[in-house]
């Protein structure tokens, strides 16, 4: 009986060893047939992703700083004939036709296109230049603040300042001949009484005008016959 038990134990052990051998052979065959199959795939790192470089991002085009508003031909700075009696160096504001004349002498004047006061804000008379300023600060007068309370009480000079690049102050009034950051308003009746030119034109006029220069402002109803439009 003991011998039979030993025999059975040995038989079972042999069967188990045989089964293991068969399984190993089968596994080995399967591995040979599919050598790329990993034994423990969960220990492997995921395949590296192919990272393509991000597409180039085009920067928004910068504003074209060279782009400027082009005045109509009649409003561009030009030398014209002048047959009046005003002395060279005099400034004449032709309000109804939105021109400023600087008398050169010898029957000539330099003519500039200007913007003038809107309806109800034009004025006339003779004044003189009492002050000149480059890139002037702007302090709206009380009368303007009363009409437009949202305006700043003071604005430092610079490209964004409504007075533009240059200003020439007229007598003891609140009026000025000045530049503008809105050149499209040249040739219109838009201001509160000041005379505006493009920054380029006001810089040219500024270089010609001195403190004490006589300034004649014509009323809306008058255009003197001696203000010729003949271009030289």
Secondary structure, DSSP 8 states (H G I E B T S, - for coil): -HHHHHHHHHHHHHHHHHHHHHHHHHHHHHHHHTTTS-SSGGGS--------------------TT------GGGS-EEEE--S---TT-EEEEGGGTEEEEEEETTEEEEEE-BEE-TT----EEEEEEEEEES--B---HHHHHH-TTS-S-B-SSTTSTTTTEEEEETTSS-EEE--S-GGGTTSEEESS-EE--HHHHHHHHHH--TT-EEEE--TT---TT----B-
